Amino acid sequence: MKYLIKSTGDTNPGMVRTNNEDRFGILETKNHETVFFVADGMGGHSAGEVASGHMAETIEHFFSDKQSLEDTWGSANHGSPIFFSNDYLTRVVEKGNAKIYHQAMDEQDKKGMGTTLTLSIIQNNQLKIAQVGDSRAYLVRNKTIRLLTRDHSLVQNEVDQGLLTPEEALWDPRKNIITKAVGIVSKVEPDIYDYTLQPKDRVLLCSDGLYDLVPEKQLLHLSKKKTIEESVQQLINTANASGGKDNVTVVMVEIDLDKKVKQKEKQQDKKPRQFWFFSTRKKEEKA
C-alpha cells in the first residue's frame, strides 16, 4: 500500500517574548521517508536558540544528502545507514547532544543551555518518535486526540508516582520544570515510540507554548480543520489569544492513501501531488 504524506509547520515568538528559541523542520529523505521535529531551546541570553539551532542543523545534516558514513557512524565500515531505526534516531540525538554540550562547556555565556526534542519519522504508515524533554506528539484520529509521548518533567514523574492527578498537574506551577534535555549533560538517551498510522490520521508536534494554553479538547477541534495549514495557524493564533506567554511551534502531518492508489480504485490515472518542505526559523523580532 502506498501512502501520501502532507506536512506543514510554523513558529511564533508569542505575545511576551521578543526572541524565538523554538525550531522546527520537515524534510524528505532519499528513501522517501518524512522526517519532522520540534525543538524548544533553553538557557540564558540567546543560548536557548543556539541549542535548538544546533539540533535542527544536526537533523538536517543526518537526514539529507550532506551526511557521510564517517560522520554518522564514526566509521565507513558500517554500510549505508537505515534512517527508520531506533539506532539511527538515537545516534542523531547523541550527535546533537555532544555538539550543544561541548559548546556550553567551552563558552561561559552558553553554560546550561539545552533543548527539548520531539523527532519523528514516517515510513509508509509506520511512525517512529524519539523524545527528550516536554515538547509533545499527538495523534488526531477521527474524533479523538491521543498523546503519543511522555513528558520528561517533574510533575509527570509525580503523576506516575501517584503524588499528583493528571488534572492537578495541569495547574501545578512546576509543570515546566523538565528532568531531561538535549545538551545539559554529556550523555542523553531518548525515549523511542512506535505507532501504526491509518489513512486520514494527523500527527501534531508542538512545544509547550501550545499545550500549556490550549486545552486538549480545543487542540482536537482545531486540529480537525479542513486543511493542515489552517489547523496550524488556528492553533498558534489560539495560543497567542490565550496570552502567548511563550514561543509556540506547531508541526502537523497528515497521512492518506496515495492519490494514485485511490484513483486506480476508481479506474482513473492521475499523478499524485508530491510535497516537500523544510524550514528552521531564525530569531524573530517583536513587531
KEBA-380428 format. One record per residue (C-alpha): residue number from 1; chain; x, y, z; residue in three letters. Coordinates in Angstrom, 1 decimal, padded with zeros to 4 digits, always signed. Layout:
<n=NUM	chain=A	X=X	Y=Y	Z=Z	res=ALA>
...
REM end
This chain:
<n=1	chain=A	X=+000.0	Y=+000.0	Z=+000.0	res=MET>
<n=2	chain=A	X=+001.3	Y=+003.4	Z=-000.9	res=LYS>
<n=3	chain=A	X=+000.7	Y=+006.5	Z=+001.2	res=TYR>
<n=4	chain=A	X=+000.8	Y=+010.2	Z=+000.6	res=LEU>
<n=5	chain=A	X=+002.2	Y=+012.5	Z=+003.3	res=ILE>
<n=6	chain=A	X=+001.2	Y=+016.1	Z=+003.6	res=LYS>
<n=7	chain=A	X=+003.1	Y=+018.3	Z=+006.1	res=SER>
<n=8	chain=A	X=+003.3	Y=+021.9	Z=+007.3	res=THR>
<n=9	chain=A	X=+004.5	Y=+023.9	Z=+010.3	res=GLY>
<n=10	chain=A	X=+005.1	Y=+027.3	Z=+011.7	res=ASP>
<n=11	chain=A	X=+006.6	Y=+029.0	Z=+014.7	res=THR>
<n=12	chain=A	X=+005.8	Y=+032.3	Z=+016.5	res=ASN>
<n=13	chain=A	X=+007.6	Y=+034.1	Z=+019.4	res=PRO>
<n=14	chain=A	X=+004.3	Y=+034.7	Z=+021.2	res=GLY>
<n=15	chain=A	X=+002.9	Y=+037.8	Z=+022.8	res=MET>
<n=16	chain=A	X=+005.5	Y=+038.3	Z=+025.6	res=VAL>
<n=17	chain=A	X=+009.0	Y=+037.3	Z=+024.4	res=ARG>
<n=18	chain=A	X=+011.0	Y=+039.2	Z=+021.8	res=THR>
<n=19	chain=A	X=+013.0	Y=+036.3	Z=+020.6	res=ASN>
<n=20	chain=A	X=+012.1	Y=+032.8	Z=+019.5	res=ASN>
<n=21	chain=A	X=+014.1	Y=+029.8	Z=+020.9	res=GLU>
<n=22	chain=A	X=+011.9	Y=+027.2	Z=+019.1	res=ASP>
<n=23	chain=A	X=+013.0	Y=+025.5	Z=+015.9	res=ARG>
<n=24	chain=A	X=+011.2	Y=+023.1	Z=+013.7	res=PHE>
<n=25	chain=A	X=+011.8	Y=+021.2	Z=+010.4	res=GLY>
<n=26	chain=A	X=+010.2	Y=+019.0	Z=+007.9	res=ILE>
<n=27	chain=A	X=+012.2	Y=+017.1	Z=+005.2	res=LEU>
<n=28	chain=A	X=+012.1	Y=+014.1	Z=+003.0	res=GLU>
<n=29	chain=A	X=+014.9	Y=+011.5	Z=+003.0	res=THR>
<n=30	chain=A	X=+016.3	Y=+009.9	Z=-000.2	res=LYS>
<n=31	chain=A	X=+014.3	Y=+006.9	Z=+000.8	res=ASN>
<n=32	chain=A	X=+011.1	Y=+009.0	Z=+000.7	res=HIS>
<n=33	chain=A	X=+010.6	Y=+008.9	Z=+004.5	res=GLU>
<n=34	chain=A	X=+009.2	Y=+012.1	Z=+006.1	res=THR>
<n=35	chain=A	X=+011.2	Y=+013.5	Z=+009.0	res=VAL>
<n=36	chain=A	X=+009.8	Y=+016.3	Z=+011.2	res=PHE>
<n=37	chain=A	X=+010.7	Y=+017.7	Z=+014.5	res=PHE>
<n=38	chain=A	X=+010.2	Y=+020.4	Z=+017.2	res=VAL>
<n=39	chain=A	X=+013.0	Y=+021.6	Z=+019.4	res=ALA>
<n=40	chain=A	X=+012.4	Y=+024.2	Z=+022.3	res=ASP>
<n=41	chain=A	X=+015.7	Y=+025.7	Z=+023.4	res=GLY>
<n=42	chain=A	X=+016.5	Y=+026.9	Z=+026.9	res=MET>
<n=43	chain=A	X=+019.3	Y=+028.8	Z=+028.5	res=GLY>
<n=44	chain=A	X=+020.4	Y=+032.3	Z=+029.4	res=GLY>
<n=45	chain=A	X=+020.8	Y=+035.2	Z=+027.0	res=HIS>
<n=46	chain=A	X=+020.5	Y=+033.8	Z=+023.4	res=SER>
<n=47	chain=A	X=+021.8	Y=+030.3	Z=+024.4	res=ALA>
<n=48	chain=A	X=+018.4	Y=+028.6	Z=+024.0	res=GLY>
<n=49	chain=A	X=+018.1	Y=+029.4	Z=+020.3	res=GLU>
<n=50	chain=A	X=+021.7	Y=+028.4	Z=+019.8	res=VAL>
<n=51	chain=A	X=+021.0	Y=+024.9	Z=+021.3	res=ALA>
<n=52	chain=A	X=+017.8	Y=+024.3	Z=+019.3	res=SER>
<n=53	chain=A	X=+019.5	Y=+025.7	Z=+016.2	res=GLY>
<n=54	chain=A	X=+022.4	Y=+023.2	Z=+016.6	res=HIS>
<n=55	chain=A	X=+019.8	Y=+020.3	Z=+017.0	res=MET>
<n=56	chain=A	X=+018.0	Y=+021.5	Z=+013.9	res=ALA>
<n=57	chain=A	X=+021.2	Y=+021.6	Z=+011.9	res=GLU>
<n=58	chain=A	X=+022.2	Y=+018.2	Z=+013.1	res=THR>
<n=59	chain=A	X=+018.9	Y=+016.7	Z=+012.0	res=ILE>
<n=60	chain=A	X=+019.1	Y=+018.3	Z=+008.6	res=GLU>
<n=61	chain=A	X=+022.6	Y=+017.0	Z=+008.1	res=HIS>
<n=62	chain=A	X=+021.8	Y=+013.5	Z=+009.2	res=PHE>
<n=63	chain=A	X=+018.7	Y=+013.0	Z=+007.0	res=PHE>
<n=64	chain=A	X=+019.9	Y=+014.9	Z=+003.9	res=SER>
<n=65	chain=A	X=+022.5	Y=+014.0	Z=+001.3	res=ASP>
<n=66	chain=A	X=+025.0	Y=+016.1	Z=+003.3	res=LYS>
<n=67	chain=A	X=+025.8	Y=+013.3	Z=+005.7	res=GLN>
<n=68	chain=A	X=+028.6	Y=+010.7	Z=+005.2	res=SER>
<n=69	chain=A	X=+029.1	Y=+007.3	Z=+006.7	res=LEU>
<n=70	chain=A	X=+032.1	Y=+008.7	Z=+008.6	res=GLU>
<n=71	chain=A	X=+030.2	Y=+011.5	Z=+010.4	res=ASP>
<n=72	chain=A	X=+027.0	Y=+009.5	Z=+011.0	res=THR>
<n=73	chain=A	X=+028.5	Y=+006.3	Z=+012.3	res=TRP>
<n=74	chain=A	X=+032.1	Y=+007.3	Z=+013.1	res=GLY>
<n=75	chain=A	X=+033.4	Y=+004.7	Z=+010.7	res=SER>
<n=76	chain=A	X=+033.0	Y=+003.9	Z=+007.0	res=ALA>
<n=77	chain=A	X=+032.7	Y=+000.2	Z=+007.6	res=ASN>
<n=78	chain=A	X=+029.0	Y=+000.0	Z=+008.6	res=HIS>
<n=79	chain=A	X=+027.4	Y=+000.3	Z=+005.2	res=GLY>
<n=80	chain=A	X=+024.5	Y=+002.6	Z=+004.4	res=SER>
<n=81	chain=A	X=+022.6	Y=+003.8	Z=+007.5	res=PRO>
<n=82	chain=A	X=+018.9	Y=+002.9	Z=+007.9	res=ILE>
<n=83	chain=A	X=+017.1	Y=+006.1	Z=+008.7	res=PHE>
<n=84	chain=A	X=+014.0	Y=+004.4	Z=+010.1	res=PHE>
<n=85	chain=A	X=+015.6	Y=+002.7	Z=+013.1	res=SER>
<n=86	chain=A	X=+016.0	Y=+003.2	Z=+016.8	res=ASN>
<n=87	chain=A	X=+019.8	Y=+003.2	Z=+016.4	res=ASP>
<n=88	chain=A	X=+019.8	Y=+005.9	Z=+013.8	res=TYR>
<n=89	chain=A	X=+017.4	Y=+008.2	Z=+015.7	res=LEU>
<n=90	chain=A	X=+019.4	Y=+007.7	Z=+018.9	res=THR>
<n=91	chain=A	X=+022.6	Y=+008.5	Z=+017.0	res=ARG>
<n=92	chain=A	X=+021.2	Y=+011.8	Z=+015.8	res=VAL>
<n=93	chain=A	X=+020.2	Y=+012.8	Z=+019.3	res=VAL>
<n=94	chain=A	X=+023.7	Y=+011.8	Z=+020.6	res=GLU>
<n=95	chain=A	X=+025.4	Y=+013.9	Z=+017.9	res=LYS>
<n=96	chain=A	X=+023.2	Y=+016.9	Z=+018.7	res=GLY>
<n=97	chain=A	X=+023.7	Y=+016.5	Z=+022.4	res=ASN>
<n=98	chain=A	X=+027.5	Y=+016.4	Z=+022.1	res=ALA>
<n=99	chain=A	X=+027.6	Y=+019.5	Z=+019.9	res=LYS>
<n=100	chain=A	X=+025.5	Y=+021.5	Z=+022.4	res=ILE>
<n=101	chain=A	X=+027.2	Y=+020.2	Z=+025.5	res=TYR>
<n=102	chain=A	X=+030.7	Y=+020.9	Z=+024.4	res=HIS>
<n=103	chain=A	X=+029.9	Y=+024.4	Z=+023.3	res=GLN>
<n=104	chain=A	X=+028.3	Y=+025.0	Z=+026.7	res=ALA>
<n=105	chain=A	X=+031.4	Y=+023.8	Z=+028.4	res=MET>
<n=106	chain=A	X=+033.6	Y=+026.0	Z=+026.3	res=ASP>
<n=107	chain=A	X=+031.7	Y=+029.2	Z=+026.4	res=GLU>
<n=108	chain=A	X=+030.7	Y=+030.7	Z=+029.7	res=GLN>
<n=109	chain=A	X=+027.6	Y=+032.6	Z=+028.4	res=ASP>
<n=110	chain=A	X=+026.3	Y=+029.3	Z=+026.9	res=LYS>
<n=111	chain=A	X=+026.6	Y=+027.3	Z=+030.2	res=LYS>
<n=112	chain=A	X=+023.5	Y=+025.3	Z=+031.0	res=GLY>
<n=113	chain=A	X=+021.9	Y=+025.7	Z=+027.5	res=MET>
<n=114	chain=A	X=+019.9	Y=+022.8	Z=+026.1	res=GLY>
<n=115	chain=A	X=+016.8	Y=+021.9	Z=+024.1	res=THR>
<n=116	chain=A	X=+013.8	Y=+019.6	Z=+024.1	res=THR>
<n=117	chain=A	X=+013.4	Y=+017.5	Z=+021.1	res=LEU>
<n=118	chain=A	X=+010.5	Y=+015.6	Z=+019.6	res=THR>
<n=119	chain=A	X=+011.9	Y=+014.0	Z=+016.4	res=LEU>
<n=120	chain=A	X=+009.6	Y=+011.9	Z=+014.2	res=SER>
<n=121	chain=A	X=+010.0	Y=+009.8	Z=+011.0	res=ILE>
<n=122	chain=A	X=+007.2	Y=+008.2	Z=+008.9	res=ILE>
<n=123	chain=A	X=+008.0	Y=+005.3	Z=+006.6	res=GLN>
<n=124	chain=A	X=+004.9	Y=+004.1	Z=+004.7	res=ASN>
<n=125	chain=A	X=+002.3	Y=+004.1	Z=+007.5	res=ASN>
<n=126	chain=A	X=+004.8	Y=+003.5	Z=+010.3	res=GLN>
<n=127	chain=A	X=+005.6	Y=+006.3	Z=+012.8	res=LEU>
<n=128	chain=A	X=+008.7	Y=+006.4	Z=+015.0	res=LYS>
<n=129	chain=A	X=+009.3	Y=+009.1	Z=+017.6	res=ILE>
<n=130	chain=A	X=+012.5	Y=+010.0	Z=+019.6	res=ALA>
<n=131	chain=A	X=+011.6	Y=+012.1	Z=+022.6	res=GLN>
<n=132	chain=A	X=+013.7	Y=+014.2	Z=+025.0	res=VAL>
<n=133	chain=A	X=+012.0	Y=+016.8	Z=+027.2	res=GLY>
<n=134	chain=A	X=+008.5	Y=+018.1	Z=+027.2	res=ASP>
<n=135	chain=A	X=+007.7	Y=+019.0	Z=+023.6	res=SER>
<n=136	chain=A	X=+004.9	Y=+016.7	Z=+022.5	res=ARG>
<n=137	chain=A	X=+003.5	Y=+014.5	Z=+019.8	res=ALA>
<n=138	chain=A	X=-000.3	Y=+013.9	Z=+019.5	res=TYR>
<n=139	chain=A	X=-002.3	Y=+011.6	Z=+017.2	res=LEU>
<n=140	chain=A	X=-005.5	Y=+013.0	Z=+015.8	res=VAL>
<n=141	chain=A	X=-007.8	Y=+010.2	Z=+014.5	res=ARG>
<n=142	chain=A	X=-011.5	Y=+010.5	Z=+013.7	res=ASN>
<n=143	chain=A	X=-012.9	Y=+012.4	Z=+016.7	res=LYS>
<n=144	chain=A	X=-010.1	Y=+011.7	Z=+019.2	res=THR>
<n=145	chain=A	X=-006.7	Y=+013.1	Z=+020.1	res=ILE>
<n=146	chain=A	X=-004.1	Y=+010.9	Z=+021.9	res=ARG>
<n=147	chain=A	X=-000.8	Y=+012.0	Z=+023.5	res=LEU>
<n=148	chain=A	X=+001.9	Y=+009.8	Z=+021.9	res=LEU>
<n=149	chain=A	X=+004.8	Y=+010.9	Z=+024.1	res=THR>
<n=150	chain=A	X=+005.6	Y=+011.2	Z=+027.8	res=ARG>
<n=151	chain=A	X=+006.9	Y=+014.4	Z=+029.2	res=ASP>
<n=152	chain=A	X=+010.3	Y=+014.3	Z=+030.9	res=HIS>
<n=153	chain=A	X=+009.1	Y=+016.7	Z=+033.6	res=SER>
<n=154	chain=A	X=+008.9	Y=+016.9	Z=+037.4	res=LEU>
<n=155	chain=A	X=+005.1	Y=+016.9	Z=+037.5	res=VAL>
<n=156	chain=A	X=+004.9	Y=+014.0	Z=+035.1	res=GLN>
<n=157	chain=A	X=+007.2	Y=+012.0	Z=+037.5	res=ASN>
<n=158	chain=A	X=+004.8	Y=+012.8	Z=+040.4	res=GLU>
<n=159	chain=A	X=+001.8	Y=+011.8	Z=+038.3	res=VAL>
<n=160	chain=A	X=+003.5	Y=+008.5	Z=+037.6	res=ASP>
<n=161	chain=A	X=+004.1	Y=+008.0	Z=+041.3	res=GLN>
<n=162	chain=A	X=+000.5	Y=+008.8	Z=+042.2	res=GLY>
<n=163	chain=A	X=+001.5	Y=+012.0	Z=+044.0	res=LEU>
<n=164	chain=A	X=-000.5	Y=+014.2	Z=+041.6	res=LEU>
<n=165	chain=A	X=-003.5	Y=+013.6	Z=+039.5	res=THR>
<n=166	chain=A	X=-003.3	Y=+014.5	Z=+035.8	res=PRO>
<n=167	chain=A	X=-005.8	Y=+017.3	Z=+036.5	res=GLU>
<n=168	chain=A	X=-003.7	Y=+018.7	Z=+039.3	res=GLU>
<n=169	chain=A	X=-000.6	Y=+018.5	Z=+037.0	res=ALA>
<n=170	chain=A	X=-002.3	Y=+020.9	Z=+034.5	res=LEU>
<n=171	chain=A	X=-002.2	Y=+023.7	Z=+037.0	res=TRP>
<n=172	chain=A	X=+000.9	Y=+022.9	Z=+039.0	res=ASP>
<n=173	chain=A	X=+003.3	Y=+025.9	Z=+038.9	res=PRO>
<n=174	chain=A	X=+006.3	Y=+023.5	Z=+038.5	res=ARG>
<n=175	chain=A	X=+004.9	Y=+021.9	Z=+035.3	res=LYS>
<n=176	chain=A	X=+007.6	Y=+023.5	Z=+033.1	res=ASN>
<n=177	chain=A	X=+010.5	Y=+022.0	Z=+035.1	res=ILE>
<n=178	chain=A	X=+011.9	Y=+019.3	Z=+032.9	res=ILE>
<n=179	chain=A	X=+014.1	Y=+016.4	Z=+034.0	res=THR>
<n=180	chain=A	X=+015.8	Y=+015.7	Z=+030.7	res=LYS>
<n=181	chain=A	X=+017.0	Y=+017.8	Z=+027.8	res=ALA>
<n=182	chain=A	X=+019.5	Y=+017.6	Z=+024.9	res=VAL>
<n=183	chain=A	X=+022.8	Y=+019.2	Z=+025.7	res=GLY>
<n=184	chain=A	X=+022.6	Y=+019.5	Z=+029.5	res=ILE>
<n=185	chain=A	X=+024.7	Y=+016.5	Z=+030.4	res=VAL>
<n=186	chain=A	X=+027.4	Y=+014.6	Z=+028.4	res=SER>
<n=187	chain=A	X=+025.1	Y=+011.7	Z=+027.5	res=LYS>
<n=188	chain=A	X=+021.4	Y=+011.5	Z=+026.8	res=VAL>
<n=189	chain=A	X=+019.2	Y=+008.7	Z=+025.7	res=GLU>
<n=190	chain=A	X=+015.8	Y=+009.5	Z=+024.0	res=PRO>
<n=191	chain=A	X=+012.6	Y=+007.5	Z=+024.6	res=ASP>
<n=192	chain=A	X=+011.6	Y=+005.8	Z=+021.4	res=ILE>
<n=193	chain=A	X=+008.0	Y=+005.2	Z=+020.4	res=TYR>
<n=194	chain=A	X=+006.5	Y=+003.2	Z=+017.5	res=ASP>
<n=195	chain=A	X=+003.0	Y=+003.5	Z=+016.1	res=TYR>
<n=196	chain=A	X=+001.0	Y=+002.4	Z=+013.1	res=THR>
<n=197	chain=A	X=-000.9	Y=+005.1	Z=+011.3	res=LEU>
<n=198	chain=A	X=-004.2	Y=+004.9	Z=+009.4	res=GLN>
<n=199	chain=A	X=-005.4	Y=+006.9	Z=+006.4	res=PRO>
<n=200	chain=A	X=-006.7	Y=+010.4	Z=+007.4	res=LYS>
<n=201	chain=A	X=-004.6	Y=+010.4	Z=+010.6	res=ASP>
<n=202	chain=A	X=-002.9	Y=+013.6	Z=+011.6	res=ARG>
<n=203	chain=A	X=+000.2	Y=+013.8	Z=+013.7	res=VAL>
<n=204	chain=A	X=+000.7	Y=+017.0	Z=+015.7	res=LEU>
<n=205	chain=A	X=+004.1	Y=+018.0	Z=+017.2	res=LEU>
<n=206	chain=A	X=+004.2	Y=+021.1	Z=+019.4	res=CYS>
<n=207	chain=A	X=+006.2	Y=+023.0	Z=+022.0	res=SER>
<n=208	chain=A	X=+004.8	Y=+023.6	Z=+025.5	res=ASP>
<n=209	chain=A	X=+003.8	Y=+027.1	Z=+024.3	res=GLY>
<n=210	chain=A	X=+000.8	Y=+025.5	Z=+022.7	res=LEU>
<n=211	chain=A	X=-000.5	Y=+022.8	Z=+025.0	res=TYR>
<n=212	chain=A	X=+000.1	Y=+024.9	Z=+028.2	res=ASP>
<n=213	chain=A	X=-002.5	Y=+027.4	Z=+026.9	res=LEU>
<n=214	chain=A	X=-004.8	Y=+025.4	Z=+024.7	res=VAL>
<n=215	chain=A	X=-006.9	Y=+022.6	Z=+026.4	res=PRO>
<n=216	chain=A	X=-006.8	Y=+019.2	Z=+024.8	res=GLU>
<n=217	chain=A	X=-010.5	Y=+019.4	Z=+023.7	res=LYS>
<n=218	chain=A	X=-009.7	Y=+022.6	Z=+021.8	res=GLN>
<n=219	chain=A	X=-006.5	Y=+021.0	Z=+020.4	res=LEU>
<n=220	chain=A	X=-008.7	Y=+018.3	Z=+018.9	res=LEU>
<n=221	chain=A	X=-011.2	Y=+020.8	Z=+017.5	res=HIS>
<n=222	chain=A	X=-008.6	Y=+023.0	Z=+015.9	res=LEU>
<n=223	chain=A	X=-006.6	Y=+020.0	Z=+014.6	res=SER>
<n=224	chain=A	X=-009.6	Y=+018.9	Z=+012.6	res=LYS>
<n=225	chain=A	X=-009.8	Y=+021.9	Z=+010.3	res=LYS>
<n=226	chain=A	X=-010.2	Y=+021.3	Z=+006.6	res=LYS>
<n=227	chain=A	X=-006.5	Y=+021.7	Z=+005.8	res=THR>
<n=228	chain=A	X=-003.5	Y=+021.1	Z=+008.0	res=ILE>
<n=229	chain=A	X=-002.3	Y=+024.6	Z=+007.1	res=GLU>
<n=230	chain=A	X=-005.5	Y=+026.1	Z=+008.5	res=GLU>
<n=231	chain=A	X=-005.1	Y=+023.9	Z=+011.6	res=SER>
<n=232	chain=A	X=-001.6	Y=+025.0	Z=+012.3	res=VAL>
<n=233	chain=A	X=-002.4	Y=+028.7	Z=+012.0	res=GLN>
<n=234	chain=A	X=-005.5	Y=+028.4	Z=+014.2	res=GLN>
<n=235	chain=A	X=-003.6	Y=+026.6	Z=+016.9	res=LEU>
<n=236	chain=A	X=-000.9	Y=+029.3	Z=+017.0	res=ILE>
<n=237	chain=A	X=-003.5	Y=+032.1	Z=+016.9	res=ASN>
<n=238	chain=A	X=-005.4	Y=+030.5	Z=+019.8	res=THR>
<n=239	chain=A	X=-002.3	Y=+030.1	Z=+022.0	res=ALA>
<n=240	chain=A	X=-001.5	Y=+033.8	Z=+021.4	res=ASN>
<n=241	chain=A	X=-005.0	Y=+034.9	Z=+022.0	res=ALA>
<n=242	chain=A	X=-004.8	Y=+033.0	Z=+025.4	res=SER>
<n=243	chain=A	X=-001.8	Y=+035.1	Z=+026.5	res=GLY>
<n=244	chain=A	X=+001.0	Y=+033.8	Z=+024.3	res=GLY>
<n=245	chain=A	X=+003.4	Y=+033.7	Z=+027.3	res=LYS>
<n=246	chain=A	X=+005.9	Y=+031.5	Z=+025.4	res=ASP>
<n=247	chain=A	X=+007.1	Y=+030.8	Z=+022.0	res=ASN>
<n=248	chain=A	X=+004.7	Y=+028.5	Z=+020.2	res=VAL>
<n=249	chain=A	X=+005.6	Y=+026.0	Z=+017.5	res=THR>
<n=250	chain=A	X=+003.3	Y=+023.6	Z=+015.7	res=VAL>
<n=251	chain=A	X=+004.1	Y=+020.9	Z=+013.0	res=VAL>
<n=252	chain=A	X=+001.3	Y=+018.8	Z=+011.5	res=MET>
<n=253	chain=A	X=+001.5	Y=+015.9	Z=+009.2	res=VAL>
<n=254	chain=A	X=-001.4	Y=+014.1	Z=+007.5	res=GLU>
<n=255	chain=A	X=-001.3	Y=+010.6	Z=+006.0	res=ILE>
<n=256	chain=A	X=-003.6	Y=+009.3	Z=+003.4	res=ASP>
<n=257	chain=A	X=-003.7	Y=+006.7	Z=+000.7	res=LEU>
<n=258	chain=A	X=-001.6	Y=+007.9	Z=-002.3	res=ASP>
<n=259	chain=A	X=-003.9	Y=+009.6	Z=-004.8	res=LYS>
<n=260	chain=A	X=-002.7	Y=+007.3	Z=-007.5	res=LYS>
<n=261	chain=A	X=-003.9	Y=+004.3	Z=-005.4	res=VAL>
<n=262	chain=A	X=-007.3	Y=+006.0	Z=-004.8	res=LYS>
<n=263	chain=A	X=-007.8	Y=+006.9	Z=-008.4	res=GLN>
<n=264	chain=A	X=-006.7	Y=+003.5	Z=-009.6	res=LYS>
<n=265	chain=A	X=-009.5	Y=+002.1	Z=-007.5	res=GLU>
<n=266	chain=A	X=-011.8	Y=+004.4	Z=-009.4	res=LYS>
<n=267	chain=A	X=-010.2	Y=+003.3	Z=-012.7	res=GLN>
<n=268	chain=A	X=-008.6	Y=+006.7	Z=-013.1	res=GLN>
<n=269	chain=A	X=-005.0	Y=+007.5	Z=-013.7	res=ASP>
<n=270	chain=A	X=-003.8	Y=+010.9	Z=-012.3	res=LYS>
<n=271	chain=A	X=-000.4	Y=+011.6	Z=-010.9	res=LYS>
<n=272	chain=A	X=-000.4	Y=+012.3	Z=-007.1	res=PRO>
<n=273	chain=A	X=+000.7	Y=+015.6	Z=-005.8	res=ARG>
<n=274	chain=A	X=+004.1	Y=+015.4	Z=-004.1	res=GLN>
<n=275	chain=A	X=+005.0	Y=+017.6	Z=-001.1	res=PHE>
<n=276	chain=A	X=+008.4	Y=+018.6	Z=+000.3	res=TRP>
<n=277	chain=A	X=+009.3	Y=+021.2	Z=+002.9	res=PHE>
<n=278	chain=A	X=+012.0	Y=+022.1	Z=+005.3	res=PHE>
<n=279	chain=A	X=+012.3	Y=+025.1	Z=+007.5	res=SER>
<n=280	chain=A	X=+014.2	Y=+026.3	Z=+010.5	res=THR>
<n=281	chain=A	X=+013.2	Y=+029.7	Z=+011.8	res=ARG>
<n=282	chain=A	X=+015.7	Y=+032.3	Z=+012.7	res=LYS>
<n=283	chain=A	X=+015.3	Y=+034.8	Z=+015.5	res=LYS>
<n=284	chain=A	X=+012.2	Y=+036.8	Z=+015.2	res=GLU>
<n=285	chain=A	X=+011.8	Y=+040.4	Z=+016.4	res=GLU>
<n=286	chain=A	X=+008.7	Y=+041.5	Z=+018.1	res=LYS>
<n=287	chain=A	X=+006.6	Y=+043.7	Z=+015.8	res=ALA>
REM end
